[in-house]
Amino acid sequence: MTRRHLTLTAPIALEVGRAAYGLVGLVAPARIAALELGRVPGRGTVTVARILGARHLAQAVAVLATGGPEAHRLGGGVDALHAASMVPWAAAARSERRYYVTSGVVAAALALLEWRASRQPV
């Protein structure tokens, strides 16, 4: 019987960081949004923050479970869609635009990191 050892590589560290970010967004969405807004967020933004936290957590678990370049490419695509979807949200939510812009920038950065992770040897 062989044991598989998990080595902390950059792609794994990326997913562990994403999981932590997602978990905080899921359990404390008002705190995450308040940090980005500099004030108490509205109920709608808290709901969006919780949903996005769950998305990040689920994506991290899925990518870690499946591994490989394909999982990172797919994850990067999901992040790119997330980033693009924040543009209309930011346009519509004037008073809380900063949250949606920040979320979009984070998602775009994660998309680039996922693409990079997909190109690293396993």
Buried (B, 14 or more C-beta within 10 A) or exposed (E): EEEEEEEEEEBBEBBEBBBEBBBBBBEBBBBBBBEBBEEEBBEEBBEBBBEBBBBBBBBBBBBBEEEEBEBBBBBBEBBBEBBEBBEEBBEEBEEBBBBBBBBBEBBBEBBEBBBBBBEEEE
